[in-house]
Amino acid sequence: MSKPLSWRAELRRQLGRRRTLWMIAIVVALPLILVAAFSLDDEPGRPGDPTVRLVDLATGGGPNFTVFAFVVSAELLLFIVAALFAGDPVPAEASWSSLRYLLTAPVSRARLLTSKLVIGFLSTAALVIALPVWSLVVGTLAYGPQPFSILGGGELPWGEWLPRMAVAVVYVLVMILPIGAFSFWVGVRSQTPLAAVGGALVLLIVSGILDSIDALGDWRKALPGHYSRAWLDLLVSGPIDWTDLRHGALWSVLYAVLFLALGYRRFRRQDILS
């Protein structure tokens, strides 16, 4: 029998949630949907337009398909995954009127939050990693094992592409941490699952809108998500420019630590009535 609020018990609860199963189903279905969508296009690209886009190279092999699927997912889907898995568990317990009963196990509030956060972030990491791995399998079966075609011309052999893609996956995981941490903080404050996830998505949308305003200048660099596409700098020929990647990771860690600290502080002081 598992101890109350142990990681194993929380993991079992996480896997039993319907929204977890839905997110797994979406991650599994997305590459298959993309392959089906590409199969409807007999003439890839835009007639008369010499510009080569990432979508035009998506069917050029497994690596290209993987990068495309990861790009479109990292725009919104993976942020939703982080918001759900990190922000939903605590308010969900409150909505079921079971939160105060968990705290009478007896366990500390910090232990309850840590248990849910660890499993939430591990679940997020599992899906973030599973998406490119599954996309690579689907893309290779559908379009072949050709090397990655660089957007500006040239190729990256498998031996170079694989480690760079692995770093890109870790970087995206770091980039979505602030949204998960913000969702966690809002969920602790409101004890409402919809407010937690919705608040995180509002933050992402507002950040994206502000990031498009050139008048803000360098202030935009401090916005969550400003460096969300910096991982594409890894998939170029020649030396890698780590400047944007380093800045993006540092800002993400700073925001994540801030929101998590605020969440723990709020939960430690508030009255649990549900």
Order of alpha helices (4+ residues) and beta strands (2+ residues): alpha-alpha-alpha-alpha-alpha-alpha-alpha-alpha-beta-beta-alpha-alpha-alpha-alpha
